[in-house]
Amino acid sequence: MAWTKYQLFLAGLMLVTGSINTLSAKWADNFVAPGCGGSQEHSFQHPFLQAVGMFLGEFSCLAAFYLLWCRAAGHPDTSADPQQPFNPLLFLPPALCDMTGTSIMYVALNMTSASSFQMLRGAVIIFTGLFSVTFLGRRLALSQWLGILATIAGLVVVGLADLLSKHDSQHKLSEVITGDLLIIMAQIIVSIQMVLEEKFVYKHNVHPLRAVGTEGLFGFVILSLLLVPMYYIPAGSFSGNPRGTLEDALDAFCQVGRQPLIALALLGNISSIAFFNFAGISVTKELSATTRMVLDSLRTVVIWALSLTLGWEAFHPLQILGFLVLLAGTALYNGLHRLLLSRLSRGRPPAEEGEHERLLGGPRTAINDAS
């Protein structure tokens, strides 16, 4: 069946905003500007402040939810499920995981390339699968175990490509290795977030936009408050500001004032995460979860291609192999091979019916896979 213009728009919106989200964060890191008090020019490395901006973008999803809800309330024949009362504090543990994982990933993005950052995030499949077996009592199919093994192999290849690539003065080999390990460590925390959401949140039938927005509210408030003690905590080599502390928000604002393009990059990061979450949920509703997974893989290709074009990283052929192996692992874990076999046999894809969701009904997938 041919896609409608609206479906093409949603797919394009998800692909573009998802790519902008990672590229704008990396773009901000590449700017050099003086800070407060006449300090020398230095790179804009403020991962925790960038994470605050991302949570602000997630928080804006609450506005999108209430707009949709008001629109649905004006149409009595809508298929939207009624939203059950729930305690917002249910979202606090997942929000803390989201806050920690996102902050670690922004720190890692300062140390490694945007393409490796995007590829290594595929490690979430490994830990989500293992945790779902351990804590949710699920039984994984053989194809899912094979997908986990393929993902591990792909991570090894991508890591090897980073080891063999040329490194400039901005990204030394030790920093790249540390960044890659931090990304993988962050996926453990993201997997815990997914398990918590699955175990405690989904049974309350909370719409994903509302869930993302509520977690964004918690993350924005808590991390904003944490910026105060971070201003005084020494961080040594992990610090990217002249004072050598964990985060220096005042230095960040001074740099933004002296280089307005940083503000543009931060705005792109904040706005793109909101549109990406809305587009991702809508793609699952209008098309399928498999389509969403394929578009997310294409996002890695776009980020990789633009990073090479802009000269942000050097090309290494092993990255192609690593990406293909990771893609195969993701496809196996998400059952894409069954859909392809069904297409080849000219039958109706068995999983396609169950993959669609009502825009105000909420799917049983990860609430927020875009941080």
N, C-alpha and C positions, 0 to 999 in steps of 0.2 A: 504494500500500500504506500502511495506517494505521501510525503510529508506536506502538511499545510504550511502556509507562510508563517503562521504563528509558531508552529513547531520548529521551523527553521530559525526563526528569530530567537526562540528560547535556547536552542542548541548553540547558536552563535554567541548569544549573551553569556552563556555558561563558559564557553571556551575563551572568550575575550576577557571577561572579568576575572576568571581564574588565573589566566596568564598575567594580567595586570597586577594582581595581588602579590605574586612572588616577585615580578620584575620591578615593581615600584619600590618594594622594600630593599631590593638589591641596588636599585638606582640611587636611593637615598644614601646607602652606605658608601657609594662611590664619590660623593661630593666632599670637597675639602673647603673648609671655611674657618675663620678665627672664632674663638669662643668669647666668653665674658672676661672682663678685666684686661683686655689687650693681649690675651694669650695667642700663641702662634697658631697658624693654620693647622688643622688636623681633620681626619676623616670623621664623618657623621656616623658614629657608632654608639647608638643609644637603643639597644634592643628592647629594654623594658618599657621605654616610652613608646616605641613602635607597637609593642604588645598592647599597651593601653589604648592606642588608636584603633587597633584591630578589634578590641572588645567594644569600643564605641560603635564601630561598624556593625558588630553583631547585635548590640543593644538596639540599633535602629530597625532590626527585623521585627521588633515588637510593634512598631508603627505599621509595617507592612501587614502583620497579622491582623491588627485591629481594623485596618482598611478593608481587608478581605472579609473579615467577620461581619462588619457593618454592611458590606455589599451582599453577603449571603443572607443576612437577617432580613434584608429587603425583598428577598425572593423566597417565599414559603415553600416552593417546590424544589429548593436546592437539595442536593444529596449530601450536604455537609453533616458530619456526625456532631451531636451535641457535645460541648466541652464540659467534662465533669469537674467539680470542685477539687482542688488539690492544694497542698501546702507548698508554696514556692521554695521553702528551705530544702525540699527534696533535690533541688538543682544545685545546692551549695557544694556537696562533695564532687559531682562531675565538673562544676565550674572551677573548683580548686585544681583539679587535674588538668583541665583545659588551660588554666592560667599558667601552671607550672610547665606543661609541655610546650605551649606556645612560646613562653619566654626563653626556654632552652633552645628551641628551634631558631628564634631570632638571633640568639647569641651565636649559634652554629652557622647561620647564614653569613655572618660577618667573617667567618673563617674559611668557608669553602665556596664552591661555585654554585650558581643558581640551578644548573641542570642536575648536579649531583645531589643538591638539597632536595629537588623534586623527586628524583629517582629513589633515593634512600628512604623517603617517606613510605615507600612500598613495604617496608619492614613491618608496618602495622598489621599486615595480614598474618604474619608469623605469630605475634603475641596475642592478637585477638582470637585466633584459632585455638591456641593453647589455653588461654584463659577461659574461653567459652566451654572447653571440655572440662577444665578443672573446677570452675565456679558455677557454671550454669548447667552442668551435667549433659552437655550435648555430645552427640556422636558425629564425627566428621566423616564424610564420604571419602573413598579412596582418592578421587580426583582432587579433593581439598588438601589431603596430605601431600599429594604430588605437587599441588600448587605451592604449598609451604616450602617443600624441598627446592622447587624451582626458584622461588623467591630468595631463599638463602644463597643459592648458586649465583643468582643475578647480583645480589648485594656484594658477594665476594669479587665478582668481575668489575663492578663499578668502583669498589674500593681499590682494586688493583690498578684500574685506569687512573685514579687520582694519584696513586703512588708513582706511576710512571710518567705522568704529565709534567710539563715544564711549570715551574712555580716562580712567580715574581716576588719582589720585595714585600708586597702587600700581603701575599698569602704564602708563607713559608710552609715547607712540607710538614713540620710538626703541627702547625696550626690547622692545615687541611685534615690531617689524621684526627686531631682532636675534634674538629668540627663534624666530621663524618660520624665519629663515635657518639657525639652529643645528639645528633639527629636520630640515630638508632635508639639511644637511651630515651629520647623524648617519645618515641613510638610505643615504648613500654607503658609510659604514663597515659598516652592517648588510648591505648588498648584497655587500661584499667577504667578510663572514663567511659568507654563504650560498654564495658561489662556493667558498670554501675547504672548507666542509663537503661540498659536492657533489663536489669534486675529490679530496679526501683521506680523508674519513670514511665516506661511504656504502658504499664498496666493502668495508668491514670488517663490514657487516651489524650495526651497533650499534643497539640499540633506542633510539628517540627519548627516552624517559624517562631512560635511562642516559646518553645524550649530554647532555641538558639538565642532569642532575645533576652530571656530570663538569665541564662548563663552569662550572656554578655554583660548584663547589668551587674551581676555579682563580680565578675572578673574586672570590670571597669572600676567599680568602687574600691574593691580590695587592693588591686594593683596600684591604683592612684594613691591610696594611703601608704602603701609600701614604698613609694618613691621617696618619701621623707627619710626613713631610716637608711635606705639605699644610698642616699646622698652622703652618708657618713661612714659606710662600711667599706674598708679597703678591699680591693679585688686583685691587686697585683697585675699579672700579665693578662688576666681576663678583662681588665678595664680598657675601655676605648676612649676615655676622657683624660684631660691633663691632670686632674686631681687624683687619678688612680683609684677612684671609688667604684662601687658596683653600678651606680647610675648617677648621672648629674643632669637632671632635667633643666636646670637653669642654663647650663652650657648648651644644651640642645636648643632652647628657645633663642639664645644669643646667636647660634649658628643659623637658625632659620631666619632671623632678622637680617643677617648679613648675606644670606644666599636664599632668596625667595623660591628658587626652584626646589629646594628641599621641602618647602611647604606643599608644593604641587605633588611631589612624590608621596608625602604623607597623606594628602587628600585622596590620591589614587588608591592608596592602601586601604584607607578607611571606607571609602565608597564602594570599592570593588568587592570587599568581603560581604557587604550587605546584598548587593545584586547577585553575587555568586551563589549565596545560600538560597535566595529566592529562585534563581534560575535552575539550580540543581534539583530542588524539590519539585518545581514545575515540570522539568524534563522527565522525572520519574513518573509524574502523574500523566503527562500527555503522551509520552513515548514508552520508556521502560527503564528499569534499573540497569539493564545491560547497556543501553544507550548512554546512560550517565557514566558508567564505568569506562566505556570507549572514549567518550569526550574527555574524561579526566586524563586518560592516557595520551590523547592528542595534545592536551595542555602541556604535558612534559616535552613533547616534540617542539611545540611553539616556543616555549621558554628556552629550550636548548638552542634552537635555530637563531633566535634573536640574540641570545648571549654570545654566540659565535660571531654573528654579524656585527655586534657592537664592540667586539674585541674584549669582552669581559672575561673570557676564558679561552684556553687553547684546545683545539680538537685532538681527540685521541680515539683511534678506531675501536679500542676495547669498549668504549662507551656505547657504541652501537650494539655490540654483542650483549653487554650488560642490560641495556634497555629492552632488547628483544626477549631475553630470558625472564626479566621481571614482568614484561607484558604477558608472556606465556603463563607465568605463575599466577598473575592476577586473573587471567582468563580461566584457568583451571579451577581456582578457588571459587570464583563467582559463577561457574557453570556455563561459561560461554561456549565451551566445546559441545555441550548438548544442543544448544541453539543452532550451531553450525551444522552438526550432524542432522538435525531436524530439517534444516533448509536444504541440505543435500538430498535428503530423502523425499523432498517436496511435500513434507507434512507441515502441520501447524505447530509452531514452537510451543511445547508443553508448558514452559514457564512464563510465557508472555502474559497470560491473563492475570496471574498473581503478582506480576511486577508493577502493574499500574496502581496508582493510589488516588484517593480523592484529595483535592487541594486542602480541604479542611478536615480530613480524616486522620492523616498521619501514618507513615509507613513504619514498619518494624526494622529499620536500618539505623545506622549511626546518626545521631542527631546532628552532629557537626563534624564533617570531615574536611573542612576547608581552612582550618587554622594554620 
